[in-house]
Amino acid sequence: MREHHISYIYAIKNENTCTGKGPQFLTDEATASVYNIHYTLDSYQPTPLVCLEEMAKHLGVKAVFVKDESKRFGLNAFKGLGGLYALTRVVCKELGLDVNHISFSDLQKPEWKEQVQSMVFVTTTDGNHGKGVAWAAAQLGCEAHVYMPVGSSELRAQAIESFGKTEVRIMETGYDDTVRYAAHMAKEHGWHLVQDTSWNGYEEIPVWIIQGYTTMAKEAVSQLSEAGCDYPTHVFLQAGVGAMAGGVLGYLANHYEDNRPTFGIVEPEHIACIYQSAKINDGKPHPAIETGLTIMAGLNCGEPCTITWPILRDFADWYYKCPDFIAALGMRLLGAPAGDDESIVSGESGAVTTGLFYALLEKNEFAQLRELAGLDENSVVLLFNTEGDTDPVNYRKIVYEGKEAMPN
């Protein structure tokens, strides 16, 4: 691993990427039931893939596409995909049903209603995952308990609490300790823990959550093809624990096996567990060495998901960490785009990849990094806007009032 530190961007180039097959549990075949569960929902619609032609022209690349997950299920974020599929799998396991031969609406049938509604779900969240779990539980009439780490937005908590029979508590502990508390409560009360990170002995449900995220990757593949693009050359993915990043990367590495994109993983500067694991370079996951606060609440996680870390270790080409003002830059770029490009409402965690990509191409000091990454006039770049304005007050301060401005 070779580290580069230029100005305010830290980057590590992975010199040992795997050229073999991607993870088996993230192939098209292994995730067929995921898409079926999502597709059969009454509220299902593919989220838009937005082509930013003016941005691509300005930056000198062939194309820039943004998958806009702010439009997912009316939840303003992608996390409902994982929560819904995981809850479905938990219920099917409890009732002895085959997930390959049911739809989500089947679980609401009278013959199973009483059993299903007796189930209680619990999770820890910075906001979006908890909203997805609470929403999915509400669809089934189930009780849910959602714990949020210290510093979480009250507005995010209120949004989660609006779903069905949901209790929300903001704790006085950080994310990882709050996860441990949720696991303790599940064991003590016989609740079902639906957590989007993993540890030894807790892997089955996180695998289902990770598989759930592949629907947005499947949609992006189809939409790129419809736009006349055979494959993207570069994909940037934001990471907290790395569950979404690993799931989407693993799926795309399998799907584009013969034309694999260059994958870049992006984290906040002061809490970057994937970056730190890559830097130590002993093959094992490691916690972040810093635990500073970040506006990127959904990425404020200090310990990697043990299931997806091997995927990010073996198949990611670059690891980046960057300051909060890069996420703020991305929010403004997407919210007030150039020319006729479509406006995208993007939250702090959703916009960081756009901000980083733009800075790499726009700023002269990063010429070496973009050359090493192969970003040039032939590049087709795929980005994922993972959330909209999930914290409306902070969104307004950043986009309208100039909070977290770029340094001169």
Secondary structure, 3 states (H helix, E strand, C coil): CEEEEECCEEEEECCCCCCCCCCHHHCCCCCHHHHHHHHCCCCCCCCCEEECHHHHHHHCCCEEEEEEHHHCCCCCECCHHHHHHHHHHHHHHHHCCCHHHCCHHHHHCHHHHHHHHCCEEEEECCCHHHHHHHHHHHHCCCEEEEEECCCCCHHHHHHHHCCCEEEEEECCCCHHHHHHHHHHHHHHHCCEECCCCCECCECHHHHHHHHHCHHHHHHHHHHHHHCCCCCCCEEEEECCCCHHHHHHHHHHHHHCHHHCCEEEEEEECCCCHHHHHHHHCCCCCCCCCCCCCCCCHHHCCCCCCCCCHHHHHHHCCEEEEECHHHHHHHHHHHHCCCCCCCCCCCCHHHHHHHHHHHHHHHCHHHHHHHHHCCCCCCCEEEEEECECCCCHHHHHHHHCCCCCCCCC
